[in-house]
Amino acid sequence: MDDVNLAVLHRVALQLELEDVVARLDAGFDEDRTDGKLARLPEIINEAREALKQRGAQ
């Protein structure tokens, strides 16, 4: 197999791996959304920001 074909094959394999990761991540977010975990996200972000502010003020 020459270098060009090997490079193309490598890019195809990377793309397939990326598509698999995206699908698993999407399914995970769908499950979290269904479980209500994402509904608290703004609250969690605000709590984290407050904690960082307090840590920076010390």
Protein Blocks (a to p, Z undefined) as FASTA:
>chain_A
ZZklmmmmmmmmmmmmmmmmmmmmmmmmmmmmmnommmmmmmmmmmmmmmmmmmmmZZ
